[in-house]
């Protein structure tokens, strides 16, 4: 029933018992409905404790007796007509993504009621792979249920306790199965993308990835170089830690070795624990095919350099007299060359690994970079950690923020789905966080593919243009550099996204490492002598 929250708005909260949908689907539906004319707020979510807190914070009045398996449709609109339209849009969007829209009554009238558990769904369908996307504290039960039913499992959920991860991976090994994740956001199985996945051509490369956006960067650059991917098996960001011991990485390597269509293997990760890396490298040497390590860290190749190794290794293996010439990934220059004095570098990232890679490149020249995910140097000293306000740290002008970090995604969509928080932060760089002695160079990533925002440039390009306008009005126009992670086949349109960002005044690069180098080059002249690379033109 609709009720007024003030004299100008009406709201409706519907409870749909037992109508489960995964969190990614519900985030996308919420965002689509919130953008409809006359809709002031829209949140479609399962009734978990966290989501109930978010809805209460949005001012919705919630009924008693809710259970985590209940679907809540909370809408606020300018009038009753807009409210009814929004409700219809929710039903249409949920129906288009599959699954029930009417809750417990969905079995009436000939509509088949879905299985009550994931294990039963696996058994009934004969599926060999199950995807788990529930709040982290509940992921163990669902994943174990699917393993018991004989399916490999991809755990999309984050915030899964470490002890649960180890137990799940041991259980998977006992059953001869693969547990991908937790916090596995990207996978490709036999050419089919799962989670956040770019559209890549089929080919001979198999990836084992302890990084979602790192894997997306590698696959996108491979696609641009004309090299295809057979599988990308995500293992979760903690898998190569000492505590987990590479359990899923070793299982994934064995699966790739058993597929004759895989001609080369890439391992994508942040730096593994030393003993785990030794074990994994020893196992990789037994696969009977080339293995390229794309494991980020000080003194190690960046992801673009690792992709170059892959391309040249495949060309050599194909019997060419010499490796095919490497073509640097494409870039779209800014519409005008920058001429101001730039004294601070500010990074706003949706991908944690892309943020790490950028900090590694930048800090090698600029020194410590403050972040909410700060790097630790070879001597064990960590860079400054940002406070909750994400403002610059005194004495450290360079700031990188991973907006996809768990602390910034609790109760809100991931920045690859919703860029509004990043857009707000960008504008701060022209106002309260602007450097006092010059202008900022702002570096951000835009990640395309299935699961991501359908048109991220529509959100971020206006913020880029406004940032430049406001900073110019202060007498020091900011420069903006974009790392665009995507392929020609992605639904958002690679060329269209690049064109919109360039029109807003940014320079755009397919390579995240190249984008970071460009951003560093734009800083004050006194850093140029320290650049360990040739300045791009």
C-alpha positions as CSV (number, residue, x, y, z in Angstrom):
1,X,0.0,0.0,0.0
2,X,1.3,3.5,-0.9
3,X,1.8,6.0,1.8
4,X,3.1,9.6,1.7
5,X,6.5,10.3,3.2
6,X,6.0,14.0,2.7
7,X,3.5,16.2,0.9
8,X,5.2,15.5,-2.5
9,X,6.1,11.8,-2.4
10,X,4.5,8.4,-2.0
11,X,6.2,5.1,-1.1
12,X,5.4,1.4,-1.3
13,X,7.2,-1.5,0.3
14,X,6.2,-5.0,-0.9
15,X,7.3,-8.3,0.7
16,X,7.6,-11.2,-1.8
17,X,8.0,-14.4,0.3
18,X,10.6,-16.9,-1.0
19,X,11.2,-15.0,-4.3
20,X,15.0,-15.3,-4.3
21,X,17.3,-13.4,-6.7
22,X,21.0,-13.0,-6.6
23,X,22.5,-9.7,-5.4
24,X,24.0,-8.7,-8.7
25,X,20.6,-9.0,-10.4
26,X,18.9,-7.0,-7.7
27,X,21.5,-4.3,-7.8
28,X,21.0,-4.0,-11.6
29,X,17.2,-3.9,-11.2
30,X,17.3,-1.3,-8.5
31,X,19.5,0.9,-10.6
32,X,17.4,0.6,-13.7
33,X,14.2,1.4,-11.8
34,X,15.7,4.3,-9.9
35,X,16.4,6.0,-13.2
36,X,12.8,6.0,-14.3
37,X,10.9,9.3,-14.5
38,X,9.2,10.2,-11.3
39,X,11.1,7.6,-9.2
40,X,12.8,9.2,-6.2
41,X,14.3,6.0,-4.7
42,X,14.3,2.3,-5.5
43,X,15.8,-0.6,-3.6
44,X,15.1,-4.2,-4.5
45,X,16.9,-6.5,-2.1
46,X,16.7,-9.7,-0.1
47,X,15.8,-9.0,3.5
48,X,19.2,-9.6,5.1
49,X,20.2,-7.6,8.2
50,X,22.5,-5.5,6.1
51,X,19.9,-4.7,3.5
52,X,17.3,-3.9,6.2
53,X,19.8,-1.4,7.7
54,X,20.2,0.2,4.2
55,X,16.5,0.5,3.7
56,X,15.9,2.0,7.1
57,X,18.6,4.5,6.3
58,X,16.8,5.4,3.1
59,X,13.7,6.3,5.3
60,X,11.5,3.3,4.3
61,X,9.1,1.9,6.9
62,X,9.6,-1.9,7.1
63,X,7.1,-4.5,8.3
64,X,8.0,-6.9,11.1
65,X,8.6,-10.6,10.7
66,X,11.0,-10.5,7.7
67,X,13.3,-13.4,6.9
68,X,16.5,-13.3,4.7
69,X,14.6,-15.4,2.1
70,X,12.1,-12.6,1.6
71,X,12.4,-10.2,-1.4
72,X,11.7,-6.6,-0.6
73,X,10.6,-4.1,-3.2
74,X,10.9,-0.6,-1.7
75,X,9.9,2.3,-4.0
76,X,9.4,6.1,-3.5
77,X,8.0,8.2,-6.3
78,X,6.6,11.6,-7.0
79,X,3.0,10.4,-7.3
80,X,0.9,7.2,-7.5
81,X,1.2,6.9,-11.3
82,X,5.0,6.9,-11.1
83,X,4.8,4.4,-8.2
84,X,2.7,2.0,-10.2
85,X,4.9,2.4,-13.2
86,X,8.0,1.6,-11.1
87,X,6.4,-1.5,-9.7
88,X,5.7,-2.7,-13.2
89,X,9.3,-2.0,-14.2
90,X,10.5,-4.1,-11.2
91,X,8.3,-7.0,-12.4
92,X,9.4,-6.7,-16.0
93,X,13.1,-6.6,-15.0
94,X,12.9,-9.5,-12.7
95,X,11.0,-11.6,-15.2
96,X,13.5,-10.8,-17.9
97,X,16.3,-12.1,-15.7
98,X,14.5,-15.3,-14.9
99,X,13.0,-16.6,-11.6
100,X,9.8,-15.8,-9.8
101,X,8.3,-12.3,-9.5
102,X,5.3,-13.1,-7.4
103,X,6.7,-14.8,-4.3
104,X,5.2,-17.8,-2.6
105,X,2.2,-18.0,-5.0
106,X,4.4,-18.5,-8.0
107,X,3.4,-22.2,-8.2
108,X,-0.2,-21.4,-8.9
109,X,-1.5,-21.5,-12.5
110,X,0.9,-24.0,-13.9
111,X,4.1,-22.1,-13.1
112,X,6.8,-24.4,-11.9
113,X,8.1,-23.7,-8.4
114,X,11.9,-23.7,-8.4
115,X,13.9,-26.1,-6.2
116,X,14.1,-25.0,-2.6
117,X,17.9,-25.6,-2.3
118,X,20.9,-25.2,-4.5
119,X,21.8,-28.9,-4.2
120,X,18.3,-29.9,-5.4
121,X,18.6,-27.5,-8.3
122,X,21.9,-29.1,-9.3
123,X,20.5,-32.6,-9.1
124,X,17.3,-31.7,-10.9
125,X,19.0,-29.9,-13.8
126,X,22.1,-32.1,-14.1
127,X,24.3,-28.9,-13.9
128,X,28.0,-29.3,-13.4
129,X,28.7,-25.8,-12.2
130,X,26.8,-23.8,-9.5
131,X,27.1,-20.0,-8.8
132,X,26.7,-18.9,-5.2
133,X,25.9,-15.2,-4.6
134,X,24.5,-14.7,-1.1
135,X,25.7,-12.8,1.9
136,X,29.1,-14.1,2.9
137,X,28.0,-15.6,6.2
138,X,25.6,-17.9,4.3
139,X,27.8,-18.8,1.4
140,X,29.3,-21.9,3.1
141,X,26.0,-23.7,3.4
142,X,25.0,-23.1,-0.2
143,X,28.4,-23.9,-1.6
144,X,28.7,-27.2,0.4
145,X,25.2,-28.2,-0.7
146,X,26.3,-27.8,-4.4
147,X,29.5,-29.7,-3.8
148,X,27.7,-32.5,-2.2
149,X,25.4,-32.6,-5.3
150,X,28.5,-33.1,-7.5
151,X,29.0,-29.6,-9.0
152,X,32.0,-27.3,-9.3
153,X,31.1,-24.1,-7.5
154,X,31.8,-20.4,-8.2
155,X,31.4,-18.4,-5.0
156,X,30.7,-14.8,-6.0
157,X,30.0,-13.8,-2.4
158,X,32.6,-11.7,-0.5
159,X,33.1,-11.4,3.2
160,X,33.3,-15.2,3.6
161,X,35.2,-16.2,6.7
162,X,38.7,-17.6,6.0
163,X,38.0,-20.8,7.8
164,X,35.0,-21.4,5.7
165,X,37.0,-20.9,2.5
166,X,39.6,-23.5,3.6
167,X,37.0,-26.0,4.5
168,X,35.1,-25.6,1.2
169,X,38.3,-26.0,-0.8
170,X,39.3,-29.1,1.1
171,X,35.8,-30.5,0.5
172,X,36.0,-29.7,-3.2
173,X,39.4,-31.5,-3.4
174,X,38.0,-34.6,-1.7
175,X,35.3,-34.7,-4.4
176,X,37.5,-34.0,-7.3
177,X,35.8,-30.6,-7.9
178,X,36.9,-27.0,-8.2
179,X,35.8,-24.3,-5.7
180,X,36.2,-20.9,-7.4
181,X,36.3,-18.0,-5.0
182,X,35.2,-16.7,-2.5
183,X,34.9,-13.2,-3.9
184,X,35.3,-14.7,-7.4
185,X,33.8,-11.9,-9.6
186,X,35.0,-13.1,-13.0
187,X,35.2,-16.5,-14.8
188,X,35.1,-17.9,-18.3
189,X,34.3,-21.6,-18.7
190,X,34.6,-23.0,-22.2
191,X,34.1,-19.5,-23.6
192,X,31.1,-18.6,-21.5
193,X,31.5,-15.6,-19.2
194,X,30.3,-15.7,-15.6
195,X,30.0,-12.7,-13.2
196,X,31.7,-9.6,-14.5
197,X,33.0,-10.9,-17.9
198,X,34.1,-9.2,-21.1
199,X,33.3,-10.6,-24.5
200,X,36.5,-12.2,-25.7
201,X,37.3,-14.3,-28.7
202,X,37.8,-18.1,-28.2
203,X,41.4,-19.3,-28.2
204,X,44.2,-21.3,-26.6
205,X,44.8,-19.4,-23.4
206,X,43.8,-20.7,-20.0
207,X,43.9,-18.4,-17.0
208,X,44.1,-19.1,-13.3
209,X,43.1,-15.8,-11.6
210,X,43.3,-14.7,-8.0
211,X,42.1,-11.3,-9.3
212,X,38.9,-10.4,-11.1
213,X,39.8,-7.1,-12.7
214,X,43.3,-8.3,-13.2
215,X,41.9,-11.2,-15.3
216,X,39.7,-8.8,-17.2
217,X,42.6,-6.6,-18.0
218,X,44.7,-9.5,-19.3
219,X,41.8,-11.0,-21.3
220,X,40.9,-7.6,-22.8
221,X,44.5,-6.9,-23.9
222,X,44.8,-10.5,-25.3
223,X,41.6,-9.9,-27.3
224,X,42.9,-6.6,-28.6
225,X,46.1,-8.5,-29.7
226,X,44.0,-11.1,-31.6
227,X,44.6,-13.8,-29.0
228,X,41.6,-15.8,-27.6
229,X,40.7,-17.4,-24.2
230,X,39.5,-20.9,-23.5
231,X,39.0,-20.7,-19.8
232,X,39.5,-18.2,-16.9
233,X,39.2,-20.0,-13.6
234,X,38.9,-17.5,-10.7
235,X,40.2,-18.8,-7.4
236,X,39.6,-15.9,-5.0
237,X,42.0,-13.2,-3.8
238,X,43.1,-15.1,-0.8
239,X,43.9,-18.4,-2.5
240,X,47.7,-17.8,-2.9
241,X,48.0,-16.6,0.7
242,X,49.9,-18.7,3.2
243,X,46.7,-19.5,5.0
244,X,44.9,-21.0,2.0
245,X,48.0,-22.4,0.3
246,X,46.9,-22.2,-3.3
247,X,44.4,-25.0,-2.9
248,X,42.1,-23.8,-5.8
249,X,45.1,-22.6,-7.9
250,X,46.5,-26.1,-7.9
251,X,43.2,-27.7,-8.7
252,X,42.6,-25.2,-11.5
253,X,46.0,-25.9,-13.0
254,X,45.2,-29.6,-13.1
255,X,41.9,-29.0,-14.9
256,X,43.6,-26.7,-17.5
257,X,46.3,-29.4,-18.0
258,X,43.6,-31.9,-18.8
259,X,42.1,-29.8,-21.5
260,X,44.0,-30.3,-24.8
261,X,42.5,-27.1,-26.2
262,X,44.6,-25.1,-23.7
263,X,48.0,-24.2,-25.2
264,X,49.3,-21.7,-22.7
265,X,48.5,-20.9,-19.1
266,X,48.6,-17.5,-17.4
267,X,48.5,-17.1,-13.6
268,X,47.1,-13.7,-12.6
269,X,47.6,-12.5,-9.0
270,X,48.9,-10.0,-6.6
271,X,52.2,-11.3,-5.1
272,X,51.7,-14.8,-3.7
273,X,53.1,-15.9,-0.4
274,X,56.7,-17.0,-1.1
275,X,56.3,-20.7,-0.3
276,X,53.0,-20.9,-2.1
277,X,54.5,-19.3,-5.2
278,X,57.4,-21.8,-5.1
279,X,54.9,-24.7,-4.9
280,X,52.7,-23.3,-7.7
281,X,55.7,-22.6,-10.0
282,X,56.9,-26.2,-9.5
283,X,53.5,-27.6,-10.4
284,X,53.2,-25.3,-13.4
285,X,56.5,-26.7,-14.7
286,X,54.9,-30.1,-15.0
287,X,51.9,-29.0,-17.2
288,X,53.7,-29.6,-20.5
289,X,52.9,-26.2,-21.9
290,X,54.1,-22.6,-21.4
291,X,53.1,-20.8,-18.2
292,X,53.3,-17.0,-17.9
293,X,53.2,-15.4,-14.4
294,X,51.3,-12.2,-14.2
295,X,51.8,-11.8,-10.5
296,X,52.1,-8.1,-9.6
297,X,54.7,-6.8,-7.3
298,X,57.8,-4.5,-7.0
299,X,60.2,-5.4,-9.8
300,X,57.8,-7.7,-11.5
301,X,56.2,-7.2,-15.0
302,X,53.0,-5.3,-15.1
303,X,49.9,-6.9,-16.6
304,X,50.5,-5.4,-20.1
305,X,54.1,-6.7,-20.1
306,X,52.8,-10.1,-19.1
307,X,50.3,-10.1,-22.0
308,X,53.2,-9.2,-24.3
309,X,55.0,-12.3,-23.1
310,X,51.9,-14.4,-23.9
311,X,51.5,-13.0,-27.4
312,X,55.2,-13.6,-28.2
313,X,55.3,-17.1,-26.7
314,X,52.2,-18.2,-28.7
315,X,53.8,-16.7,-31.9
316,X,57.0,-18.6,-31.2
317,X,55.2,-21.8,-30.5
318,X,53.3,-21.5,-33.8
319,X,56.6,-22.0,-35.6
320,X,57.2,-18.4,-36.7
321,X,60.8,-17.5,-37.5
322,X,60.5,-14.9,-34.8
323,X,57.8,-13.5,-32.5
324,X,55.2,-11.3,-34.1
325,X,55.9,-7.6,-33.5
326,X,54.3,-6.4,-30.3
327,X,51.8,-3.6,-30.9
328,X,51.3,-1.3,-27.9
329,X,47.6,-1.3,-26.8
330,X,45.4,1.4,-28.3
331,X,45.0,4.8,-26.8
332,X,42.7,7.8,-27.5
333,X,44.6,11.1,-26.8
334,X,42.9,13.9,-25.0
335,X,41.4,16.6,-27.2
336,X,44.0,19.2,-26.1
337,X,47.5,18.9,-24.7
338,X,47.8,19.9,-21.0
339,X,49.9,22.9,-20.2
340,X,49.3,23.5,-16.5
341,X,51.4,22.6,-13.5
342,X,50.3,19.3,-11.9
343,X,51.5,18.5,-8.4
344,X,49.2,15.7,-7.2
345,X,48.0,12.4,-8.5
346,X,44.6,11.1,-7.5
347,X,43.3,7.7,-8.5
348,X,39.7,6.5,-8.4
349,X,39.4,2.8,-9.1
350,X,36.6,0.2,-9.4
351,X,39.1,-2.6,-9.7
352,X,41.3,-3.5,-6.7
353,X,44.0,-5.1,-8.8
354,X,44.0,-2.2,-11.3
355,X,44.5,0.1,-8.3
356,X,47.4,-2.0,-7.0
357,X,49.0,-2.1,-10.4
358,X,48.7,1.7,-10.8
359,X,50.2,2.3,-7.4
360,X,53.1,0.1,-8.1
361,X,53.9,2.0,-11.3
362,X,53.3,5.4,-9.8
363,X,55.1,4.9,-6.4
364,X,58.2,3.7,-8.2
365,X,58.6,7.3,-9.4
366,X,56.6,9.4,-7.0
367,X,57.2,7.7,-3.7
368,X,54.5,6.6,-1.3
369,X,50.8,6.8,-2.4
370,X,48.2,7.0,0.3
371,X,45.3,4.6,-0.2
372,X,42.5,2.7,1.5
373,X,44.5,-0.4,0.3
374,X,48.0,0.9,0.8
375,X,51.0,-1.0,-0.6
376,X,53.7,-2.5,1.6
377,X,57.2,-1.8,0.5
378,X,60.1,-4.3,0.3
379,X,61.2,-3.2,3.8
380,X,57.8,-4.1,5.2
381,X,56.8,-0.4,5.7
382,X,53.2,0.3,4.5
383,X,52.2,3.5,2.7
384,X,49.8,5.9,4.5
385,X,46.3,4.6,4.9
386,X,43.4,6.9,4.1
387,X,40.8,7.7,6.7
388,X,37.1,7.1,6.2
389,X,36.7,10.5,4.5
390,X,39.2,9.4,1.8
391,X,40.8,12.8,1.9
392,X,44.6,13.4,1.2
393,X,47.0,12.6,4.0
394,X,49.3,15.5,5.2
395,X,52.6,15.3,3.5
396,X,51.5,12.7,0.9
397,X,49.7,14.5,-2.0
398,X,49.2,11.4,-4.1
399,X,46.0,9.4,-3.2
400,X,44.5,6.3,-4.8
401,X,41.1,4.9,-3.7
402,X,39.8,1.4,-4.4
403,X,36.0,2.0,-4.5
404,X,35.4,-1.7,-4.8
405,X,37.0,-2.5,-1.5
406,X,34.6,-4.4,0.9
407,X,34.4,-1.4,3.3
408,X,33.0,0.8,0.5
409,X,30.5,-1.7,-1.0
410,X,28.7,-2.7,2.2
411,X,25.1,-1.7,1.6
412,X,25.6,-0.3,-1.9
413,X,26.3,-1.6,-5.4
414,X,29.9,-2.3,-6.6
415,X,31.3,0.7,-8.5
416,X,31.4,-1.3,-11.7
417,X,27.6,-1.3,-11.4
418,X,27.0,2.1,-9.8
419,X,29.6,4.9,-10.4
420,X,27.8,7.6,-8.4
421,X,30.1,7.5,-5.4
422,X,33.2,7.8,-7.7
423,X,31.5,10.7,-9.6
424,X,31.0,12.5,-6.3
425,X,34.6,11.9,-5.2
426,X,35.9,13.2,-8.6
427,X,34.2,16.6,-8.0
428,X,35.9,16.8,-4.6
429,X,39.2,17.0,-6.4
430,X,38.2,20.4,-7.7
431,X,36.9,21.6,-4.3
432,X,37.9,20.5,-0.8
433,X,40.7,18.1,-1.9
434,X,42.2,20.2,-4.6
435,X,46.1,20.6,-4.3
436,X,47.1,24.1,-3.1
437,X,50.1,24.6,-5.4
438,X,48.8,23.4,-8.8
439,X,46.3,21.0,-10.3
440,X,45.6,17.4,-9.9
441,X,46.1,14.6,-12.4
442,X,43.1,12.3,-11.9
443,X,43.4,8.7,-13.0
444,X,40.4,6.4,-13.1
445,X,39.5,3.0,-14.5
446,X,36.3,2.2,-16.5
447,X,35.5,-1.6,-16.7
448,X,33.2,-2.8,-19.4
449,X,31.5,-6.2,-20.0
450,X,28.5,-8.2,-18.9
451,X,27.4,-7.4,-15.3
452,X,28.9,-3.9,-15.4
453,X,27.0,-0.7,-15.8
454,X,25.3,-0.6,-19.2
455,X,26.8,2.9,-20.0
456,X,29.5,3.9,-17.4
457,X,30.6,6.9,-19.5
458,X,27.1,8.4,-19.1
459,X,27.8,8.6,-15.3
460,X,31.5,9.4,-15.3
461,X,32.0,11.7,-18.4
462,X,29.8,14.5,-17.0
463,X,31.7,14.3,-13.7
464,X,35.0,14.5,-15.7
465,X,33.8,17.5,-17.6
466,X,32.5,19.2,-14.4
467,X,35.8,18.5,-12.6
468,X,37.7,20.2,-15.4
469,X,35.3,23.2,-15.4
470,X,35.5,23.7,-11.7
471,X,39.2,23.3,-11.4
472,X,39.7,25.7,-14.3
473,X,37.6,28.3,-12.6
474,X,40.0,28.0,-9.6
475,X,42.9,28.7,-12.0
476,X,44.4,25.2,-12.3
477,X,42.5,22.9,-14.6
478,X,42.8,19.2,-13.7
479,X,43.9,16.6,-16.2
480,X,42.1,13.3,-16.4
481,X,43.5,10.0,-17.7
482,X,41.3,6.9,-18.1
483,X,42.1,3.2,-18.1
484,X,39.4,1.6,-20.2
485,X,39.2,-2.2,-19.7
486,X,37.1,-3.7,-22.3
487,X,36.8,-5.3,-25.8
488,X,35.2,-4.5,-29.1
489,X,32.5,-7.1,-28.4
490,X,31.4,-5.7,-25.0
491,X,27.7,-4.6,-24.9
492,X,28.6,-1.0,-23.7
493,X,30.5,-0.3,-27.0
494,X,34.2,0.2,-26.5
495,X,34.5,3.0,-29.1
496,X,31.4,4.7,-27.8
497,X,32.7,4.7,-24.2
498,X,36.1,6.0,-25.3
499,X,34.6,8.8,-27.5
500,X,32.4,10.0,-24.6
501,X,35.3,10.2,-22.2
502,X,37.6,11.9,-24.7
503,X,34.8,14.4,-25.4
504,X,34.7,15.2,-21.7
505,X,38.5,16.0,-21.9
506,X,40.1,12.8,-20.8
507,X,42.9,10.8,-22.5
508,X,41.9,7.1,-22.7
509,X,44.1,3.9,-22.7
510,X,43.3,0.2,-23.1
511,X,46.4,-0.5,-20.9
512,X,46.0,0.3,-17.2
513,X,49.8,0.5,-16.8
514,X,50.1,2.8,-19.8
515,X,47.4,5.0,-18.4
516,X,49.3,5.3,-15.1
517,X,52.5,6.2,-16.9
518,X,50.7,8.9,-18.8
519,X,49.3,10.3,-15.6
520,X,52.8,10.3,-14.0
521,X,54.3,12.0,-17.0
522,X,51.8,14.9,-16.7
523,X,53.1,15.8,-13.2
524,X,55.5,18.6,-12.6
525,X,58.7,18.6,-14.7
526,X,60.9,17.6,-11.8
527,X,59.7,14.0,-11.9
528,X,60.6,13.5,-15.6
529,X,64.2,12.8,-14.9
530,X,63.2,9.9,-12.7
531,X,61.0,8.2,-15.2
532,X,62.3,4.6,-15.9
533,X,60.5,4.6,-19.2
534,X,60.5,6.6,-22.4
535,X,58.0,9.4,-22.3
536,X,55.0,8.7,-24.5
537,X,54.0,11.1,-27.2
